[in-house]
Amino acid sequence: MNPVPAGGADPVASVVVRTFDSAATLEATLASVRAQDVPAEVVVVDSGSTDATLGLADTLADRVVHVPRAEFTYGGALNAGAAAATTDVHVALSSHCVLPDPAWLRTAVSHLHAGATAAVGLSTDAHGVPLDGPVAASHEYVLAHPWWGFSNHASAWRADAWQRHRFDESLSASEDKEWTWRALAGAGPLVVDERLVVVGVHRRSGGAASYYRRLVKEVGATHHLRPLPGFGLREAVLDWVRPAPHDPYLSSASRLGRTRLIEVVARVDVDRRTRRGNRTPGAETGVPVCAGGADPSACPVPSGLRAFSRS
């Protein structure tokens, strides 16, 4: 174990890294944390690894938390890591990712100390418009754009916000976005800063079938919580051939390509399952869902974005 963060100084944040057979990538992930220009506490939450992950974690982390594989949920692992953390800022970082800049952690912490509830890296707003500097997304904006925003592959939040609103351990996916729908109410905004973007390639690294299953799980979980407009065969064909799809859950992958096709089929699958369940869009929450792809005029609520001063 490494009980004292690099440099011996008090850590400014606790970085929670969830692992399961992550030996191939974990060392690089933790090295990027130790390379930050401010000290961090590293908490690894392992859910039953059988490879060399635990040996690496015991050597490179400050503490290791064990979650039985049969009891694992994304929210539960995050809660276990946050409960073991000792600082007033928590960070979630995928064991498949590396922090791209030594100032990443300092930037995220500065946003939280300036009044944000949480911070994440994105380069565009919910309609695909490039951001010109950090922006603060209101609770209303996040609710109206459920496909956009907070992601626990690389994000930060205030410890006191987590103490009031823990991650939902019952969800199979989308526990990150669902958390902001609760945690931002009556609190500081979600700050979105392009400097905090962390590339996550692991979503597609397991092959087409794995990516499809992940999409169905994520979109289905969000759809269950905050239902989306219908997505039938006509919408699917049009969004497969369009240069930029209208459905916000589809990525910017190449039109007519395999990745776009996987995303379209997953979206149709979720829509069909929802229809069989006889759910009415919007019935569960009564909160407006903004749809319409890149057209901001389709959103019935105020933009909810404002500039957030650079630090």
DRENNUMAR-567141 format. One record per residue (C-alpha): z, x, y; residue number from 1; residue in three letters. Coordinates in nm, 3 decimals. Each point is the difference from the previous one (the first is absolute). Last residue first. Layout:
N
pt zz->Z | xx->X | yy->Y | seq->NUM | type->ALA .
...
REM end
This chain:
311
pt zz->-1.308 | xx->-0.954 | yy->2.955 | seq->311 | type->SER .
pt zz->-0.286 | xx->-0.232 | yy->0.077 | seq->310 | type->ARG .
pt zz->0.088 | xx->-0.325 | yy->0.169 | seq->309 | type->SER .
pt zz->-0.071 | xx->-0.313 | yy->-0.200 | seq->308 | type->PHE .
pt zz->-0.295 | xx->-0.204 | yy->0.122 | seq->307 | type->ALA .
pt zz->0.015 | xx->-0.367 | yy->-0.076 | seq->306 | type->ARG .
pt zz->-0.110 | xx->-0.214 | yy->-0.291 | seq->305 | type->LEU .
pt zz->0.103 | xx->-0.363 | yy->-0.053 | seq->304 | type->GLY .
pt zz->-0.358 | xx->-0.124 | yy->0.032 | seq->303 | type->SER .
pt zz->0.110 | xx->-0.351 | yy->0.088 | seq->302 | type->PRO .
pt zz->-0.033 | xx->-0.257 | yy->-0.283 | seq->301 | type->VAL .
pt zz->-0.298 | xx->-0.208 | yy->-0.117 | seq->300 | type->PRO .
pt zz->-0.192 | xx->0.292 | yy->-0.157 | seq->299 | type->CYS .
pt zz->-0.371 | xx->-0.073 | yy->-0.045 | seq->298 | type->ALA .
pt zz->-0.071 | xx->0.148 | yy->0.344 | seq->297 | type->SER .
pt zz->0.089 | xx->0.344 | yy->-0.139 | seq->296 | type->PRO .
pt zz->-0.322 | xx->0.005 | yy->-0.209 | seq->295 | type->ASP .
pt zz->0.014 | xx->0.297 | yy->-0.237 | seq->294 | type->ALA .
pt zz->0.077 | xx->-0.204 | yy->-0.308 | seq->293 | type->GLY .
pt zz->0.045 | xx->-0.370 | yy->0.070 | seq->292 | type->GLY .
pt zz->0.355 | xx->-0.074 | yy->-0.104 | seq->291 | type->ALA .
pt zz->0.331 | xx->-0.028 | yy->0.181 | seq->290 | type->CYS .
pt zz->0.269 | xx->-0.165 | yy->-0.204 | seq->289 | type->VAL .
pt zz->0.214 | xx->-0.252 | yy->0.184 | seq->288 | type->PRO .
pt zz->0.359 | xx->-0.035 | yy->-0.123 | seq->287 | type->VAL .
pt zz->0.085 | xx->-0.329 | yy->-0.177 | seq->286 | type->GLY .
pt zz->0.138 | xx->0.211 | yy->-0.283 | seq->285 | type->THR .
pt zz->-0.067 | xx->-0.149 | yy->-0.341 | seq->284 | type->GLU .
pt zz->-0.277 | xx->-0.242 | yy->0.099 | seq->283 | type->ALA .
pt zz->-0.218 | xx->0.253 | yy->0.180 | seq->282 | type->GLY .
pt zz->-0.289 | xx->-0.027 | yy->-0.242 | seq->281 | type->PRO .
pt zz->0.063 | xx->-0.292 | yy->-0.241 | seq->280 | type->THR .
pt zz->0.106 | xx->0.106 | yy->-0.347 | seq->279 | type->ARG .
pt zz->-0.145 | xx->-0.186 | yy->-0.298 | seq->278 | type->ASN .
pt zz->0.093 | xx->0.277 | yy->-0.246 | seq->277 | type->GLY .
pt zz->-0.352 | xx->-0.004 | yy->-0.138 | seq->276 | type->ARG .
pt zz->-0.123 | xx->0.054 | yy->0.356 | seq->275 | type->ARG .
pt zz->0.228 | xx->0.301 | yy->0.036 | seq->274 | type->THR .
pt zz->-0.131 | xx->0.156 | yy->-0.320 | seq->273 | type->ARG .
pt zz->-0.354 | xx->-0.052 | yy->0.128 | seq->272 | type->ARG .
pt zz->0.078 | xx->0.165 | yy->0.335 | seq->271 | type->ASP .
pt zz->0.169 | xx->0.296 | yy->-0.166 | seq->270 | type->VAL .
pt zz->-0.303 | xx->0.052 | yy->-0.225 | seq->269 | type->ASP .
pt zz->-0.238 | xx->-0.027 | yy->0.294 | seq->268 | type->VAL .
pt zz->0.193 | xx->0.277 | yy->0.182 | seq->267 | type->ARG .
pt zz->-0.005 | xx->0.218 | yy->-0.310 | seq->266 | type->ALA .
pt zz->-0.376 | xx->-0.054 | yy->-0.040 | seq->265 | type->VAL .
pt zz->-0.060 | xx->0.096 | yy->0.365 | seq->264 | type->VAL .
pt zz->0.215 | xx->0.312 | yy->-0.024 | seq->263 | type->GLU .
pt zz->-0.170 | xx->0.119 | yy->-0.319 | seq->262 | type->ILE .
pt zz->-0.342 | xx->-0.062 | yy->0.157 | seq->261 | type->LEU .
pt zz->0.094 | xx->0.196 | yy->0.314 | seq->260 | type->ARG .
pt zz->0.104 | xx->0.294 | yy->-0.220 | seq->259 | type->THR .
pt zz->-0.319 | xx->-0.022 | yy->-0.207 | seq->258 | type->ARG .
pt zz->-0.238 | xx->0.005 | yy->0.295 | seq->257 | type->GLY .
pt zz->-0.211 | xx->-0.280 | yy->0.144 | seq->256 | type->LEU .
pt zz->0.145 | xx->0.075 | yy->0.344 | seq->255 | type->ARG .
pt zz->0.183 | xx->0.334 | yy->0.023 | seq->254 | type->SER .
pt zz->0.379 | xx->-0.013 | yy->0.018 | seq->253 | type->ALA .
pt zz->0.144 | xx->-0.120 | yy->0.331 | seq->252 | type->SER .
pt zz->0.278 | xx->-0.183 | yy->-0.182 | seq->251 | type->SER .
pt zz->0.027 | xx->-0.363 | yy->-0.103 | seq->250 | type->LEU .
pt zz->0.328 | xx->-0.181 | yy->0.068 | seq->249 | type->TYR .
pt zz->-0.113 | xx->-0.098 | yy->0.350 | seq->248 | type->PRO .
pt zz->-0.282 | xx->-0.223 | yy->-0.123 | seq->247 | type->ASP .
pt zz->-0.290 | xx->0.038 | yy->0.239 | seq->246 | type->HIS .
pt zz->-0.156 | xx->0.297 | yy->-0.178 | seq->245 | type->PRO .
pt zz->-0.167 | xx->0.274 | yy->0.206 | seq->244 | type->ALA .
pt zz->-0.351 | xx->0.106 | yy->-0.110 | seq->243 | type->PRO .
pt zz->-0.034 | xx->-0.346 | yy->-0.160 | seq->242 | type->ARG .
pt zz->-0.136 | xx->-0.012 | yy->-0.358 | seq->241 | type->VAL .
pt zz->0.326 | xx->-0.042 | yy->-0.192 | seq->240 | type->TRP .
pt zz->0.149 | xx->-0.216 | yy->0.274 | seq->239 | type->ASP .
pt zz->-0.288 | xx->-0.248 | yy->-0.024 | seq->238 | type->LEU .
pt zz->0.021 | xx->-0.020 | yy->-0.379 | seq->237 | type->VAL .
pt zz->0.377 | xx->-0.056 | yy->0.004 | seq->236 | type->ALA .
pt zz->-0.009 | xx->-0.257 | yy->0.280 | seq->235 | type->GLU .
pt zz->-0.254 | xx->-0.205 | yy->-0.195 | seq->234 | type->ARG .
pt zz->0.193 | xx->0.035 | yy->-0.327 | seq->233 | type->LEU .
pt zz->0.328 | xx->-0.121 | yy->0.147 | seq->232 | type->GLY .
pt zz->0.267 | xx->0.151 | yy->0.222 | seq->231 | type->PHE .
pt zz->0.239 | xx->-0.265 | yy->0.131 | seq->230 | type->GLY .
pt zz->0.216 | xx->0.073 | yy->0.303 | seq->229 | type->PRO .
pt zz->0.321 | xx->0.195 | yy->-0.063 | seq->228 | type->LEU .
pt zz->0.343 | xx->-0.107 | yy->-0.120 | seq->227 | type->PRO .
pt zz->0.310 | xx->0.173 | yy->0.138 | seq->226 | type->ARG .
pt zz->0.244 | xx->0.079 | yy->-0.279 | seq->225 | type->LEU .
pt zz->-0.222 | xx->-0.073 | yy->-0.302 | seq->224 | type->HIS .
pt zz->-0.301 | xx->0.150 | yy->0.177 | seq->223 | type->HIS .
pt zz->0.197 | xx->0.319 | yy->0.071 | seq->222 | type->THR .
pt zz->0.094 | xx->0.035 | yy->-0.367 | seq->221 | type->ALA .
pt zz->-0.353 | xx->-0.084 | yy->-0.113 | seq->220 | type->GLY .
pt zz->-0.153 | xx->0.251 | yy->0.237 | seq->219 | type->VAL .
pt zz->0.222 | xx->0.276 | yy->-0.132 | seq->218 | type->GLU .
pt zz->-0.013 | xx->-0.086 | yy->-0.372 | seq->217 | type->LYS .
pt zz->-0.371 | xx->-0.078 | yy->-0.001 | seq->216 | type->VAL .
pt zz->-0.067 | xx->0.323 | yy->0.188 | seq->215 | type->LEU .
pt zz->0.206 | xx->0.207 | yy->-0.244 | seq->214 | type->ARG .
pt zz->-0.176 | xx->-0.154 | yy->-0.299 | seq->213 | type->ARG .
pt zz->-0.341 | xx->0.079 | yy->0.150 | seq->212 | type->TYR .
pt zz->0.099 | xx->0.358 | yy->0.081 | seq->211 | type->TYR .
pt zz->0.122 | xx->0.054 | yy->-0.356 | seq->210 | type->SER .
pt zz->-0.321 | xx->-0.143 | yy->-0.146 | seq->209 | type->ALA .
pt zz->-0.222 | xx->0.212 | yy->0.226 | seq->208 | type->ALA .
pt zz->0.167 | xx->0.335 | yy->-0.063 | seq->207 | type->GLY .
pt zz->0.349 | xx->0.142 | yy->0.042 | seq->206 | type->GLY .
pt zz->-0.083 | xx->0.192 | yy->0.318 | seq->205 | type->SER .
pt zz->-0.078 | xx->-0.311 | yy->0.203 | seq->204 | type->ARG .
pt zz->0.344 | xx->-0.073 | yy->0.147 | seq->203 | type->ARG .
pt zz->0.093 | xx->0.368 | yy->-0.034 | seq->202 | type->HIS .
pt zz->-0.210 | xx->0.098 | yy->0.302 | seq->201 | type->VAL .
pt zz->0.269 | xx->-0.056 | yy->0.263 | seq->200 | type->GLY .
pt zz->-0.081 | xx->0.174 | yy->0.327 | seq->199 | type->VAL .
pt zz->0.296 | xx->0.017 | yy->0.234 | seq->198 | type->VAL .
pt zz->-0.051 | xx->-0.140 | yy->0.352 | seq->197 | type->VAL .
pt zz->0.301 | xx->0.075 | yy->0.221 | seq->196 | type->LEU .
pt zz->-0.199 | xx->0.144 | yy->0.290 | seq->195 | type->ARG .
pt zz->-0.196 | xx->-0.327 | yy->0.010 | seq->194 | type->GLU .
pt zz->0.315 | xx->-0.175 | yy->0.121 | seq->193 | type->ASP .
pt zz->0.110 | xx->-0.355 | yy->-0.075 | seq->192 | type->VAL .
pt zz->0.343 | xx->-0.095 | yy->0.130 | seq->191 | type->VAL .
pt zz->0.151 | xx->-0.307 | yy->-0.166 | seq->190 | type->LEU .
pt zz->0.202 | xx->-0.171 | yy->0.267 | seq->189 | type->PRO .
pt zz->0.373 | xx->-0.018 | yy->0.082 | seq->188 | type->GLY .
pt zz->0.211 | xx->-0.291 | yy->-0.120 | seq->187 | type->ALA .
pt zz->0.019 | xx->-0.379 | yy->0.030 | seq->186 | type->GLY .
pt zz->-0.208 | xx->-0.039 | yy->-0.315 | seq->185 | type->ALA .
pt zz->-0.137 | xx->0.345 | yy->-0.087 | seq->184 | type->LEU .
pt zz->0.197 | xx->0.027 | yy->-0.326 | seq->183 | type->ALA .
pt zz->-0.120 | xx->-0.324 | yy->-0.156 | seq->182 | type->ARG .
pt zz->-0.380 | xx->0.023 | yy->0.017 | seq->181 | type->TRP .
pt zz->0.046 | xx->0.377 | yy->-0.011 | seq->180 | type->THR .
pt zz->0.146 | xx->-0.021 | yy->-0.352 | seq->179 | type->TRP .
pt zz->-0.293 | xx->-0.210 | yy->-0.126 | seq->178 | type->GLU .
pt zz->-0.234 | xx->0.282 | yy->0.102 | seq->177 | type->LYS .
pt zz->0.188 | xx->0.256 | yy->-0.207 | seq->176 | type->ASP .
pt zz->0.076 | xx->-0.218 | yy->-0.302 | seq->175 | type->GLU .
pt zz->-0.374 | xx->-0.055 | yy->-0.039 | seq->174 | type->SER .
pt zz->0.024 | xx->0.038 | yy->-0.380 | seq->173 | type->ALA .
pt zz->0.176 | xx->-0.139 | yy->-0.310 | seq->172 | type->SER .
pt zz->0.256 | xx->-0.175 | yy->0.220 | seq->171 | type->LEU .
pt zz->0.349 | xx->-0.075 | yy->-0.130 | seq->170 | type->SER .
pt zz->0.167 | xx->0.304 | yy->0.158 | seq->169 | type->GLU .
pt zz->-0.054 | xx->-0.125 | yy->0.355 | seq->168 | type->ASP .
pt zz->0.068 | xx->0.296 | yy->0.227 | seq->167 | type->PHE .
pt zz->0.333 | xx->-0.010 | yy->0.180 | seq->166 | type->ARG .
pt zz->0.040 | xx->-0.171 | yy->0.335 | seq->165 | type->HIS .
pt zz->0.322 | xx->0.061 | yy->0.193 | seq->164 | type->ARG .
pt zz->0.069 | xx->0.343 | yy->-0.152 | seq->163 | type->GLN .
pt zz->-0.371 | xx->0.077 | yy->0.023 | seq->162 | type->TRP .
pt zz->0.004 | xx->-0.063 | yy->0.375 | seq->161 | type->ALA .
pt zz->0.306 | xx->0.226 | yy->0.031 | seq->160 | type->ASP .
pt zz->-0.186 | xx->0.278 | yy->-0.181 | seq->159 | type->ALA .
pt zz->-0.285 | xx->-0.013 | yy->0.251 | seq->158 | type->ARG .
pt zz->-0.344 | xx->0.015 | yy->-0.158 | seq->157 | type->TRP .
pt zz->-0.268 | xx->0.252 | yy->-0.092 | seq->156 | type->ALA .
pt zz->-0.336 | xx->-0.015 | yy->-0.175 | seq->155 | type->SER .
pt zz->-0.221 | xx->0.175 | yy->-0.255 | seq->154 | type->ALA .
pt zz->-0.103 | xx->-0.171 | yy->-0.328 | seq->153 | type->HIS .
pt zz->0.238 | xx->-0.270 | yy->0.118 | seq->152 | type->ASN .
pt zz->-0.258 | xx->-0.184 | yy->0.205 | seq->151 | type->SER .
pt zz->0.061 | xx->-0.194 | yy->0.322 | seq->150 | type->PHE .
pt zz->-0.294 | xx->-0.153 | yy->0.181 | seq->149 | type->GLY .
pt zz->-0.291 | xx->-0.218 | yy->-0.101 | seq->148 | type->TRP .
pt zz->-0.073 | xx->-0.261 | yy->-0.268 | seq->147 | type->TRP .
pt zz->0.263 | xx->-0.238 | yy->0.141 | seq->146 | type->PRO .
pt zz->-0.166 | xx->-0.028 | yy->0.343 | seq->145 | type->HIS .
pt zz->0.171 | xx->-0.296 | yy->0.168 | seq->144 | type->ALA .
pt zz->0.345 | xx->0.105 | yy->-0.112 | seq->143 | type->LEU .
pt zz->-0.054 | xx->0.354 | yy->0.129 | seq->142 | type->VAL .
pt zz->-0.116 | xx->-0.128 | yy->0.338 | seq->141 | type->TYR .
pt zz->0.294 | xx->-0.238 | yy->0.032 | seq->140 | type->GLU .
pt zz->0.254 | xx->0.274 | yy->-0.080 | seq->139 | type->HIS .
pt zz->-0.152 | xx->0.213 | yy->0.271 | seq->138 | type->SER .
pt zz->-0.219 | xx->0.304 | yy->-0.060 | seq->137 | type->ALA .
pt zz->0.077 | xx->0.299 | yy->0.223 | seq->136 | type->ALA .
pt zz->-0.296 | xx->0.229 | yy->0.058 | seq->135 | type->VAL .
pt zz->-0.042 | xx->0.377 | yy->-0.022 | seq->134 | type->PRO .
pt zz->-0.312 | xx->0.150 | yy->0.160 | seq->133 | type->GLY .
pt zz->-0.346 | xx->-0.142 | yy->0.046 | seq->132 | type->ASP .
pt zz->-0.028 | xx->-0.204 | yy->-0.317 | seq->131 | type->LEU .
pt zz->-0.340 | xx->-0.061 | yy->-0.158 | seq->130 | type->PRO .
pt zz->-0.093 | xx->-0.369 | yy->-0.039 | seq->129 | type->VAL .
pt zz->-0.001 | xx->-0.102 | yy->-0.367 | seq->128 | type->GLY .
pt zz->0.125 | xx->-0.353 | yy->0.056 | seq->127 | type->HIS .
pt zz->0.364 | xx->0.068 | yy->-0.098 | seq->126 | type->ALA .
pt zz->0.015 | xx->0.300 | yy->0.233 | seq->125 | type->ASP .
pt zz->-0.152 | xx->0.334 | yy->-0.092 | seq->124 | type->THR .
pt zz->0.107 | xx->0.356 | yy->-0.084 | seq->123 | type->SER .
pt zz->0.313 | xx->-0.077 | yy->-0.199 | seq->122 | type->LEU .
pt zz->0.319 | xx->0.198 | yy->-0.055 | seq->121 | type->GLY .
pt zz->0.333 | xx->-0.178 | yy->-0.032 | seq->120 | type->VAL .
pt zz->0.318 | xx->-0.053 | yy->0.198 | seq->119 | type->ALA .
pt zz->0.299 | xx->-0.232 | yy->-0.035 | seq->118 | type->ALA .
pt zz->0.262 | xx->-0.173 | yy->0.212 | seq->117 | type->THR .
pt zz->-0.125 | xx->0.163 | yy->0.320 | seq->116 | type->ALA .
pt zz->0.242 | xx->0.067 | yy->0.285 | seq->115 | type->GLY .
pt zz->-0.066 | xx->0.352 | yy->0.127 | seq->114 | type->ALA .
pt zz->0.210 | xx->0.153 | yy->-0.281 | seq->113 | type->HIS .
pt zz->-0.239 | xx->-0.163 | yy->-0.246 | seq->112 | type->LEU .
pt zz->-0.306 | xx->0.142 | yy->0.174 | seq->111 | type->HIS .
pt zz->0.159 | xx->0.348 | yy->0.019 | seq->110 | type->SER .
pt zz->0.073 | xx->-0.006 | yy->-0.373 | seq->109 | type->VAL .
pt zz->-0.367 | xx->-0.059 | yy->-0.084 | seq->108 | type->ALA .
pt zz->-0.118 | xx->0.283 | yy->0.226 | seq->107 | type->THR .
pt zz->0.261 | xx->0.244 | yy->-0.133 | seq->106 | type->ARG .
pt zz->-0.100 | xx->-0.085 | yy->-0.357 | seq->105 | type->LEU .
pt zz->-0.369 | xx->0.060 | yy->0.058 | seq->104 | type->TRP .
pt zz->0.044 | xx->0.320 | yy->0.206 | seq->103 | type->ALA .
pt zz->-0.080 | xx->0.235 | yy->-0.290 | seq->102 | type->PRO .
pt zz->-0.330 | xx->-0.190 | yy->-0.046 | seq->101 | type->ASP .
pt zz->-0.176 | xx->-0.146 | yy->-0.305 | seq->100 | type->PRO .
pt zz->0.302 | xx->-0.138 | yy->-0.187 | seq->99 | type->LEU .
pt zz->-0.102 | xx->0.012 | yy->-0.363 | seq->98 | type->VAL .
pt zz->-0.070 | xx->-0.293 | yy->-0.232 | seq->97 | type->CYS .
pt zz->0.014 | xx->-0.075 | yy->-0.374 | seq->96 | type->HIS .
pt zz->0.381 | xx->-0.015 | yy->-0.010 | seq->95 | type->SER .
pt zz->-0.028 | xx->-0.279 | yy->0.254 | seq->94 | type->SER .
pt zz->0.215 | xx->0.039 | yy->0.309 | seq->93 | type->LEU .
pt zz->0.257 | xx->-0.247 | yy->0.131 | seq->92 | type->ALA .
pt zz->0.201 | xx->0.114 | yy->0.300 | seq->91 | type->VAL .
pt zz->0.351 | xx->-0.104 | yy->0.099 | seq->90 | type->HIS .
pt zz->0.162 | xx->0.067 | yy->0.336 | seq->89 | type->VAL .
pt zz->0.376 | xx->-0.022 | yy->0.069 | seq->88 | type->ASP .
pt zz->0.081 | xx->0.273 | yy->-0.253 | seq->87 | type->THR .
pt zz->0.197 | xx->0.002 | yy->-0.328 | seq->86 | type->THR .
pt zz->-0.246 | xx->-0.133 | yy->-0.257 | seq->85 | type->ALA .
pt zz->0.127 | xx->-0.118 | yy->-0.340 | seq->84 | type->ALA .
pt zz->-0.026 | xx->-0.369 | yy->0.091 | seq->83 | type->ALA .
pt zz->-0.349 | xx->0.063 | yy->0.140 | seq->82 | type->ALA .
pt zz->-0.110 | xx->0.146 | yy->-0.333 | seq->81 | type->GLY .
pt zz->0.135 | xx->-0.291 | yy->-0.202 | seq->80 | type->ALA .
pt zz->-0.149 | xx->-0.249 | yy->0.244 | seq->79 | type->ASN .
pt zz->-0.339 | xx->0.168 | yy->-0.026 | seq->78 | type->LEU .
pt zz->0.015 | xx->-0.009 | yy->-0.378 | seq->77 | type->ALA .
pt zz->0.090 | xx->-0.370 | yy->0.005 | seq->76 | type->GLY .
pt zz->-0.281 | xx->-0.083 | yy->0.238 | seq->75 | type->GLY .
pt zz->-0.260 | xx->0.168 | yy->-0.217 | seq->74 | type->TYR .
pt zz->0.137 | xx->-0.161 | yy->-0.313 | seq->73 | type->THR .
pt zz->0.143 | xx->0.186 | yy->-0.296 | seq->72 | type->PHE .
pt zz->0.251 | xx->-0.157 | yy->-0.240 | seq->71 | type->GLU .
pt zz->-0.182 | xx->0.086 | yy->-0.324 | seq->70 | type->ALA .
pt zz->-0.058 | xx->0.354 | yy->0.124 | seq->69 | type->ARG .
pt zz->0.371 | xx->0.056 | yy->0.055 | seq->68 | type->PRO .
pt zz->0.065 | xx->0.123 | yy->0.356 | seq->67 | type->VAL .
pt zz->0.137 | xx->0.352 | yy->0.048 | seq->66 | type->HIS .
pt zz->0.092 | xx->0.145 | yy->0.340 | seq->65 | type->VAL .
pt zz->-0.059 | xx->0.369 | yy->0.070 | seq->64 | type->VAL .
pt zz->0.168 | xx->0.184 | yy->0.285 | seq->63 | type->ARG .
pt zz->-0.086 | xx->0.280 | yy->0.240 | seq->62 | type->ASP .
pt zz->-0.342 | xx->0.045 | yy->-0.153 | seq->61 | type->ALA .
pt zz->-0.184 | xx->0.318 | yy->-0.103 | seq->60 | type->LEU .
pt zz->0.168 | xx->0.125 | yy->-0.317 | seq->59 | type->THR .
pt zz->0.119 | xx->-0.324 | yy->-0.156 | seq->58 | type->ASP .
pt zz->-0.325 | xx->-0.167 | yy->0.109 | seq->57 | type->ALA .
pt zz->-0.215 | xx->0.266 | yy->-0.163 | seq->56 | type->LEU .
pt zz->0.188 | xx->-0.026 | yy->-0.329 | seq->55 | type->GLY .
pt zz->-0.011 | xx->-0.380 | yy->0.024 | seq->54 | type->LEU .
pt zz->-0.377 | xx->-0.007 | yy->0.042 | seq->53 | type->THR .
pt zz->-0.081 | xx->0.227 | yy->-0.297 | seq->52 | type->ALA .
pt zz->-0.132 | xx->-0.287 | yy->-0.216 | seq->51 | type->ASP .
pt zz->0.190 | xx->-0.299 | yy->-0.142 | seq->50 | type->THR .
pt zz->0.080 | xx->-0.177 | yy->0.327 | seq->49 | type->SER .
pt zz->0.235 | xx->-0.296 | yy->-0.027 | seq->48 | type->GLY .
pt zz->0.008 | xx->-0.168 | yy->0.338 | seq->47 | type->SER .
pt zz->0.078 | xx->0.286 | yy->0.236 | seq->46 | type->ASP .
pt zz->0.132 | xx->-0.042 | yy->0.352 | seq->45 | type->VAL .
pt zz->-0.020 | xx->0.333 | yy->0.182 | seq->44 | type->VAL .
pt zz->0.211 | xx->0.037 | yy->0.314 | seq->43 | type->VAL .
pt zz->-0.094 | xx->0.281 | yy->0.239 | seq->42 | type->VAL .
pt zz->0.208 | xx->0.062 | yy->0.313 | seq->41 | type->GLU .
pt zz->-0.209 | xx->0.123 | yy->0.288 | seq->40 | type->ALA .
pt zz->0.006 | xx->0.288 | yy->0.248 | seq->39 | type->PRO .
pt zz->-0.230 | xx->0.001 | yy->0.305 | seq->38 | type->VAL .
pt zz->-0.322 | xx->0.204 | yy->0.028 | seq->37 | type->ASP .
pt zz->-0.121 | xx->-0.145 | yy->-0.331 | seq->36 | type->GLN .
pt zz->-0.087 | xx->0.247 | yy->-0.276 | seq->35 | type->ALA .
pt zz->0.277 | xx->-0.132 | yy->-0.228 | seq->34 | type->ARG .
pt zz->-0.174 | xx->-0.339 | yy->-0.003 | seq->33 | type->VAL .
pt zz->-0.340 | xx->0.153 | yy->-0.078 | seq->32 | type->SER .
pt zz->0.160 | xx->0.200 | yy->-0.282 | seq->31 | type->ALA .
pt zz->0.139 | xx->-0.326 | yy->-0.141 | seq->30 | type->LEU .
pt zz->-0.347 | xx->-0.152 | yy->-0.036 | seq->29 | type->THR .
pt zz->-0.155 | xx->0.322 | yy->-0.129 | seq->28 | type->ALA .
pt zz->0.266 | xx->0.027 | yy->-0.272 | seq->27 | type->GLU .
pt zz->-0.034 | xx->-0.367 | yy->-0.091 | seq->26 | type->LEU .
pt zz->-0.375 | xx->-0.002 | yy->-0.073 | seq->25 | type->THR .
pt zz->-0.056 | xx->0.091 | yy->-0.365 | seq->24 | type->ALA .
pt zz->0.361 | xx->-0.068 | yy->-0.098 | seq->23 | type->ALA .
pt zz->-0.018 | xx->-0.366 | yy->0.101 | seq->22 | type->SER .
pt zz->0.090 | xx->-0.157 | yy->-0.334 | seq->21 | type->ASP .
pt zz->0.170 | xx->-0.282 | yy->0.189 | seq->20 | type->PHE .
pt zz->0.126 | xx->0.078 | yy->0.349 | seq->19 | type->THR .
pt zz->0.115 | xx->-0.176 | yy->0.315 | seq->18 | type->ARG .
pt zz->0.058 | xx->0.233 | yy->0.297 | seq->17 | type->VAL .
pt zz->0.261 | xx->-0.099 | yy->0.258 | seq->16 | type->VAL .
pt zz->0.007 | xx->0.228 | yy->0.306 | seq->15 | type->VAL .
pt zz->0.333 | xx->-0.006 | yy->0.183 | seq->14 | type->SER .
pt zz->-0.027 | xx->0.077 | yy->0.370 | seq->13 | type->ALA .
pt zz->0.134 | xx->0.231 | yy->0.270 | seq->12 | type->VAL .
pt zz->0.159 | xx->0.239 | yy->-0.249 | seq->11 | type->PRO .
pt zz->0.296 | xx->0.210 | yy->0.117 | seq->10 | type->ASP .
pt zz->-0.097 | xx->0.366 | yy->0.024 | seq->9 | type->ALA .
pt zz->0.016 | xx->0.243 | yy->-0.294 | seq->8 | type->GLY .
pt zz->-0.355 | xx->0.126 | yy->0.055 | seq->7 | type->GLY .
pt zz->-0.147 | xx->-0.204 | yy->-0.285 | seq->6 | type->ALA .
pt zz->0.213 | xx->-0.297 | yy->-0.097 | seq->5 | type->PRO .
pt zz->0.336 | xx->0.070 | yy->-0.168 | seq->4 | type->VAL .
pt zz->0.086 | xx->-0.125 | yy->-0.349 | seq->3 | type->PRO .
pt zz->-0.306 | xx->0.148 | yy->-0.178 | seq->2 | type->ASN .
pt zz->0.056 | xx->-0.103 | yy->-0.361 | seq->1 | type->MET .
REM end
